[in-house]
Amino acid sequence: MAESKSGDLHKIVTNGVRLAGDTMLVPGTSQLLDGQLGAGAVRAAAGIAARAVFGPIGWLAVAADSYAKSSTGRSLVDRIRRRGDDSQPAPAAAEEAPAAAEDAAS
């Protein structure tokens, strides 16, 4: 039980440090801490460019993407694309809908 609490605390602290680094220092800090130097450097450059063009919103968007990639392995862009693919109705559900409407009408 104590090992589980200590492991959870370690994960919380690690994620907090990653989030603080990405938002307060430079986007890409979480990836740099994970040892992904190339990806971290690209995110840092993208964050600086986004801040210059879009202001703090651009900085935070790149920081959120960096943190998501570091903590879940998937970037926000990947998550949005996947969510769009999931929103399409399944073929079986599309076929069942007209049959249900016919049953309700009779």
Order of alpha helices (4+ residues) and beta strands (2+ residues): alpha-alpha-alpha-alpha-alpha-alpha
